[in-house]
Amino acid sequence: MLKNDTIDKGPSKLLLKQIDLENYYKHRRNVSEIQSLTKLGNGTHIKHISRGKQDQLEEEKNTEIEKANHILFQKIRKIMERKPYKVTTHYPLRQSSRSVVPQDRPRDLMAISPP
């Protein structure tokens, strides 16, 4: 029975309020006395199942790490086995951006500037 239904309908609100409280406590007592229909035990088997999943995830993670390490090892080995190559330049290195002869600089600037 809902609280508002009994309080709003009746000769004495205080009496109906007391009846509602008694019904509420009776309901709470019934709920606390209910036992489950299935026996779950103490829950230790649940930890065992979850630990198995953790082991599986850890194993997959380790496998991925081993694959990545193997690939890196192969790349490093390939680099180490390579013959060293000689660095050569086909063009002479410029020492500065200035002209060799300071008098030639204005002529060079005129040659590259648009007319």
Backbone as numpy.savetxt, mean C-alpha at the origin, in Angstrom:
# Nx Ny Nz CAx CAy CAz Cx Cy Cz
-42.51 -5.38 22.41 -43.35 -4.21 22.41 -42.45 -2.97 22.41
-42.73 -2.02 21.53 -41.90 -0.83 21.44 -42.24 0.13 22.56
-41.26 0.87 22.99 -41.41 1.78 24.12 -42.47 2.85 23.84
-42.42 3.46 22.67 -43.35 4.53 22.36 -44.78 4.04 22.24
-44.96 2.78 21.81 -46.31 2.24 21.66 -47.00 2.13 23.01
-46.30 1.68 24.03 -46.96 1.47 25.32 -47.11 2.76 26.11
-46.14 3.65 26.04 -46.23 4.88 26.84 -47.31 5.79 26.30
-47.44 5.87 24.99 -48.42 6.78 24.43 -49.85 6.26 24.56
-50.02 4.94 24.71 -51.38 4.37 24.77 -51.60 3.76 26.16
-52.32 4.36 26.97 -52.60 3.76 28.27 -52.97 4.80 29.32
-53.56 4.34 30.43 -54.03 5.28 31.46 -52.88 5.87 32.27
-51.81 5.11 32.55 -50.74 5.61 33.40 -49.40 5.44 32.69
-48.75 6.57 32.42 -47.46 6.52 31.73 -46.39 5.91 32.62
-46.43 6.17 33.92 -45.43 5.60 34.82 -45.52 4.09 34.89
-46.78 3.56 34.93 -46.96 2.12 34.98 -46.46 1.48 33.68
-46.81 2.08 32.56 -46.38 1.53 31.27 -44.86 1.63 31.11
-44.24 2.68 31.65 -42.79 2.81 31.59 -42.13 1.69 32.38
-42.68 1.36 33.54 -42.14 0.27 34.36 -42.28 -1.06 33.64
-43.41 -1.27 32.97 -43.62 -2.51 32.22 -42.60 -2.61 31.08
-42.36 -1.49 30.41 -41.36 -1.48 29.34 -39.98 -1.84 29.87
-39.60 -1.28 31.01 -38.30 -1.61 31.60 -38.21 -3.08 31.97
-39.27 -3.64 32.52 -39.28 -5.08 32.86 -39.13 -5.92 31.60
-39.83 -5.54 30.54 -39.72 -6.28 29.28 -38.30 -6.18 28.70
-37.70 -5.01 28.81 -36.35 -4.81 28.32 -35.37 -5.70 29.07
-35.43 -5.71 30.40 -34.51 -6.53 31.19 -34.74 -8.02 30.95
-36.00 -8.40 30.76 -36.31 -9.79 30.45 -35.68 -10.19 29.10
-35.79 -9.30 28.15 -35.20 -9.55 26.84 -33.68 -9.66 26.94
-33.02 -8.75 27.67 -31.57 -8.79 27.85 -31.12 -10.09 28.52
-31.90 -10.55 29.52 -31.57 -11.80 30.20 -31.68 -12.97 29.23
-32.73 -13.00 28.42 -32.90 -14.08 27.44 -31.76 -14.09 26.41
-31.36 -12.91 25.97 -30.28 -12.83 24.98 -28.97 -13.34 25.59
-28.70 -13.01 26.84 -27.45 -13.44 27.46 -27.42 -14.94 27.73
-28.60 -15.58 27.87 -28.65 -17.01 28.16 -28.61 -17.88 26.90
-28.73 -17.26 25.74 -28.75 -18.03 24.50 -27.38 -18.64 24.25
-27.35 -19.92 23.85 -26.11 -20.60 23.51 -26.08 -20.86 22.01
-24.90 -20.87 21.44 -24.79 -21.07 20.00 -25.10 -22.53 19.67
-25.57 -22.75 18.46 -25.91 -24.09 18.02 -24.67 -24.84 17.51
-23.62 -24.11 17.15 -22.40 -24.75 16.67 -21.31 -24.62 17.73
-20.47 -25.62 17.80 -19.37 -25.62 18.76 -18.11 -25.15 18.03
-17.60 -24.00 18.40 -16.42 -23.45 17.74 -15.14 -23.77 18.49
-15.21 -24.23 19.68 -14.01 -24.52 20.46 -13.43 -23.23 21.03
-12.16 -23.30 21.36 -11.52 -22.13 21.96 -10.87 -21.20 20.94
-10.91 -21.52 19.66 -10.40 -20.63 18.61 -8.96 -20.86 18.22
-8.31 -21.88 18.75 -6.91 -22.10 18.39 -6.77 -22.57 16.94
-7.76 -23.26 16.43 -7.69 -23.72 15.04 -7.74 -22.55 14.06
-8.35 -21.46 14.45 -8.42 -20.29 13.57 -7.03 -19.68 13.40
-6.25 -19.61 14.45 -4.90 -19.09 14.36 -4.06 -19.96 13.43
-4.27 -21.25 13.48 -3.51 -22.16 12.63 -3.79 -21.88 11.16
-5.05 -21.64 10.83 -5.41 -21.36 9.44 -4.79 -20.05 8.98
-4.89 -19.01 9.80 -4.35 -17.72 9.40 -2.83 -17.78 9.30
-2.16 -18.57 10.12 -0.70 -18.69 10.06 -0.29 -19.36 8.74
-1.09 -20.30 8.27 -0.80 -20.95 7.00 -0.82 -19.95 5.85
-1.78 -19.04 5.88 -1.88 -18.02 4.84 -0.68 -17.08 4.92
-0.28 -16.73 6.14 0.89 -15.87 6.31 2.14 -16.54 5.75
2.28 -17.84 6.01 3.43 -18.58 5.48 3.43 -18.58 3.96
2.24 -18.76 3.38 2.13 -18.77 1.92 2.52 -17.41 1.34
2.02 -16.33 1.91 2.35 -15.00 1.42 3.84 -14.70 1.57
4.42 -15.13 2.68 5.85 -14.91 2.91 6.68 -15.69 1.88
6.26 -16.91 1.58 6.96 -17.73 0.60 6.90 -17.09 -0.79
5.74 -16.55 -1.17 5.60 -15.88 -2.47 6.49 -14.64 -2.53
6.54 -13.90 -1.45 7.37 -12.70 -1.40 8.85 -13.06 -1.55
9.28 -14.11 -0.85 10.67 -14.55 -0.95 11.01 -15.02 -2.35
10.06 -15.68 -3.01 10.28 -16.15 -4.37 10.48 -14.97 -5.32
9.66 -13.93 -5.17 9.80 -12.75 -6.01 11.15 -12.08 -5.78
11.57 -11.99 -4.54 12.86 -11.36 -4.21 14.00 -12.16 -4.83
13.92 -13.50 -4.75 14.96 -14.34 -5.33 15.04 -14.16 -6.85
13.88 -14.04 -7.51 13.87 -13.81 -8.96 14.55 -12.50 -9.30
14.18 -11.43 -8.56 14.76 -10.11 -8.83 16.27 -10.13 -8.58
16.70 -10.80 -7.52 18.14 -10.90 -7.23 18.88 -11.65 -8.33
18.26 -12.70 -8.85 18.89 -13.48 -9.92 19.06 -12.63 -11.17
18.03 -11.86 -11.51 18.10 -10.99 -12.69 19.21 -9.94 -12.51
19.28 -9.34 -11.33 20.32 -8.35 -11.06 21.70 -8.98 -11.14
21.84 -10.17 -10.60 23.12 -10.87 -10.63 23.56 -11.12 -12.07
22.62 -11.55 -12.93 22.93 -11.80 -14.34 23.40 -10.51 -15.02
22.75 -9.40 -14.75 23.13 -8.12 -15.36 24.52 -7.70 -14.90
24.78 -7.82 -13.61 26.09 -7.45 -13.07 27.18 -8.33 -13.67
26.91 -9.63 -13.78 27.89 -10.54 -14.36 28.19 -10.19 -15.82
27.15 -9.82 -16.57 27.32 -9.44 -17.96 28.19 -8.19 -18.07
27.96 -7.23 -17.18 28.76 -6.00 -17.18 30.21 -6.31 -16.84
30.42 -7.17 -15.86 31.79 -7.49 -15.43 32.55 -8.26 -16.51
31.87 -9.07 -17.30 32.53 -9.88 -18.33 32.79 -9.10 -19.61
32.18 -7.95 -19.74 32.37 -7.15 -20.95 33.80 -6.64 -21.04
34.30 -6.55 -22.27 35.63 -6.01 -22.48 35.57 -4.50 -22.28
36.58 -3.94 -21.66 36.58 -2.48 -21.52 36.75 -1.83 -22.88
36.07 -0.76 -23.11 36.17 -0.09 -24.40 36.94 1.21 -24.24
37.59 1.60 -25.33 38.42 2.79 -25.31 37.58 3.99 -25.69
37.69 5.05 -24.92 36.94 6.26 -25.20 37.75 7.11 -26.17
37.16 7.36 -27.32 37.82 8.23 -28.30 36.86 9.31 -28.71
37.41 10.47 -28.99 36.58 11.57 -29.47 36.96 11.85 -30.91
35.98 12.06 -31.72 36.22 12.34 -33.12 36.41 13.83 -33.36
35.99 14.64 -32.42 36.08 16.07 -32.57 36.99 16.63 -31.49
37.81 17.60 -31.82 38.67 18.18 -30.79 37.81 18.94 -29.77
38.23 18.89 -28.55 37.50 19.58 -27.50 37.80 21.06 -27.54
36.79 21.89 -27.40 36.98 23.34 -27.40 37.29 23.77 -25.98
38.22 24.65 -25.85 38.61 25.13 -24.54 37.67 26.22 -24.04
37.20 27.07 -24.92 36.29 28.14 -24.49 35.40 28.52 -25.66
34.42 29.31 -25.38 33.51 29.73 -26.43 34.03 30.96 -27.16
35.12 31.54 -26.70 35.68 32.73 -27.34 36.48 32.34 -28.58
36.58 33.26 -29.47 37.39 33.04 -30.67 38.86 32.97 -30.29
39.62 32.32 -31.13 41.04 32.21 -30.87 41.70 33.59 -30.98
41.30 34.31 -31.98 41.85 35.66 -32.19 40.74 36.65 -31.84
40.95 37.51 -30.84 39.87 38.43 -30.42 39.38 39.34 -31.54
40.22 39.66 -32.52 39.78 40.53 -33.60 38.79 39.83 -34.53
38.81 38.52 -34.56 37.93 37.75 -35.45 36.52 37.59 -34.86
36.33 37.84 -33.59 35.03 37.62 -32.94 33.91 38.44 -33.57
34.07 39.74 -33.79 32.97 40.49 -34.43 32.64 39.95 -35.82
33.64 39.53 -36.57 33.39 38.98 -37.90 32.60 37.66 -37.79
32.93 36.83 -36.78 32.21 35.58 -36.58 30.76 35.84 -36.19
30.56 36.83 -35.33 29.19 37.19 -34.94 28.36 37.68 -36.11
28.98 38.43 -37.00 28.26 38.92 -38.18 27.91 37.75 -39.12
28.76 36.76 -39.14 28.53 35.62 -40.03 27.33 34.80 -39.56
27.10 34.72 -38.27 25.99 33.90 -37.79 24.70 34.68 -37.58
24.78 35.97 -37.46 23.55 36.74 -37.22 22.75 36.87 -38.53
21.42 36.92 -38.42 20.61 37.04 -39.63 20.72 38.45 -40.24
20.58 38.58 -41.59 20.74 39.89 -42.25 19.59 40.84 -41.94
